[in-house]
Amino acid sequence: MLTYSSPLGLYSEEIAATGEQIGNFPQAFSHLSLISTASHLDELLDKRRCP
């Protein structure tokens, strides 16, 4: 997902199949989703490391 951000680290409302950003740049929801996903993946990885 990080490869789809703009040079400023922004995410548009939609991303075309070509990777082109389409639409406006609503920041709060896209960044919150990215942070939430990273946090969730970190928790899952921690559970796999600890018996």
Phi, psi and omega in degrees: 000325182298333181288345180268359180284158177286173177303338179267002180082020181264156177237133179277174180297325181223154175234124181289166179301334179279352182095356179291138179276132183237135174096193182282177180242079177281108190283314189302311186289318182291319179290321178298319179295318179296316179295318180298317179295316179299318180296316180296316178297321178298317178297317180296319178294322177298320180294326180286331181282327184262129179288000000 
